[in-house]
Amino acid sequence: MPDLTATASRAFSDALTVIASVEPRISDAIRAELADQRGSLKLIASENYASLATLLTMGNWLSDKYAEGTIGHRFYAGCQNVDTVESVAAEHARELFGAEYAYVQPHSGIDANLVAYWAILNAKVESPTLQRLGAKTVNDLAESDWEDLRAEFNRQRVMGMSLDAGGHLTHGFRHNISGKMFAQHSYGTDPESGLIDYDKLLADAREFKPLILVAGYSAYPRRVNFARMREIADAVGAVLFVDMAHFAGLVAGKVFTGEENPIPYADVVATTTHKSLRGPRGGLVLATKEFSDAVDKGCPMVLGGPLSNMMAAKAVALAEARTTAFQSYAQAVADNAQALADGLLRRGARLVTGGTDNHLVLIDTTTFGLTGRQAESALLESGVVTNRNSIPADPNGAWYTSGVRIGTPALTSRGLGADDFDEVADMIVGVLTGAEPVTASTGKPGKAKYTLPDGLADRTRARAEELLDRFPLYPGLTL
Ligand SMILES: *Cc1c(COP(=O)(O)O)cnc(C)c1O
């Protein structure tokens, strides 16, 4: 591909001039965000940097078109260009992941999960109400029948990974709609190894008999065996739903293959497009043919009208993800996580599960005498951006936590390699070793405040800046 960075520079610069003529505070904020992103050592495992082509695709008049419905079957006239955009994005998604069917309308990962849940209910619940009425799907029901149906749906069970083991809110947690829609049972990890215990999972599933088994995570630093997950789902007659929001880029980049690739094993797969997949903010759902009609009901049943400009950007990012360059990127994400984990372990940190084989590590901050909150703040003050995260059986609860989650997708996009991540490990352990919890008035260590030795934050920030200078974000983009 020719280097079009100079062209992109002009495009962004001109766009900002136009925006500034209407509301300069917004063009200023957009510029400031670029400066912030360039200047921060971004180790948040769910974030990345989309390509300039992907970013440029988002701002245009596709946004002005209403297109509720599906490709070729819209509730509005004149959707031929949206049909093209959605078809191309879905084609790339199907071919990239080897899926039978792709639905690219979801506006985010959570929306994609809701579409998936609704589709599974729609396709699988053996509802006496539906049978009595002879209705094929819930969409054919009269309003008066809904009360019975709601009760039937409400009795359905979902089984997903617990939050403190690394699962996501949408896997049945009580503060999310999924926990209100379904009866929920969560599976954790083995207390010794920190790994998923598939035998125990099977035993629990036999007891709980879920309609939906959810596999996938936000903070589990290991690969999942989806062949095992399929066996467990089959043993109890459950639908296997995989939420690959975090690791879709490693599937796309063919780092997760064989039994670690969810697509051949799952009935329905949902993902974000903006995490390791490195696309625009959004989501998508992949499914077998059996579920495709039900997934197509996503809009308007679950979702607002499609964001056609964002579907266009998904198409561009998915095209990028089909290149060998993206495969090299995905492999580097995993290699860098390995280097980071090795560097942390060598310097005495304790990692949940003892390491990683995906794109993230989870440091147990209690070995440094810190809560996750204190560790996150001390690192942030030192120019290292992470997020606090619960660890299994967390002694400090979901707010303060006892861990920090660190991911490699964003900085790998900037070009950092294994040696650089070893340097990052050195900076992190330096800060966490130096930080001291501030004792509360009760005489016990507090959970939020901390102190750092004089100069440590400044020295670490200088090291972070030196590293970032060597790996400019969007090199050649003159803004
Ligand atoms: C991030 C994430 C989501 C939610 O994605 P949003 O785009 O923020 O709605 C869903 N599931 C998992 C496993 C995630 O990690």
The ligand as an SDF file (V2000), in Angstrom:
LIG
                    3D

 15 15  0  0  0  0  0  0  0  0999 V2000
  -15.4870   -4.9780   26.6590 C   0  0  0  0  0  0  0  0  0  0  0  0
  -16.3670   -6.1490   26.7700 C   0  0  0  0  0  0  0  0  0  0  0  0
  -17.7250   -6.0750   26.4390 C   0  0  0  0  0  0  0  0  0  0  0  0
  -18.4290   -4.7680   26.2030 C   0  0  0  0  0  0  0  0  0  0  0  0
  -18.0370   -4.0140   25.1370 O   0  0  0  0  0  0  0  0  0  0  0  0
  -18.5710   -2.5090   24.9720 P   0  0  0  0  0  0  0  0  0  0  0  0
  -18.2330   -2.1770   23.5740 O   0  0  0  0  0  0  0  0  0  0  0  0
  -17.8610   -1.7010   25.9830 O   0  0  0  0  0  0  0  0  0  0  0  0
  -20.0540   -2.5320   25.1900 O   0  0  0  0  0  0  0  0  0  0  0  0
  -18.4660   -7.2360   26.4440 C   0  0  0  0  0  0  0  0  0  0  0  0
  -17.9080   -8.4110   26.7710 N   0  0  0  0  0  0  0  0  0  0  0  0
  -16.6140   -8.5230   27.1280 C   0  0  0  0  0  0  0  0  0  0  0  0
  -16.0600   -9.8710   27.4720 C   0  0  0  0  0  0  0  0  0  0  0  0
  -15.7970   -7.3940   27.1470 C   0  0  0  0  0  0  0  0  0  0  0  0
  -14.5250   -7.5080   27.5210 O   0  0  0  0  0  0  0  0  0  0  0  0
  1  2  1  0
  2  3  1  0
  2 14  2  0
  3  4  1  0
  3 10  2  0
  4  5  1  0
  5  6  1  0
  6  7  2  0
  6  8  1  0
  6  9  1  0
 10 11  1  0
 11 12  2  0
 12 13  1  0
 12 14  1  0
 14 15  1  0
M  END
$$$$
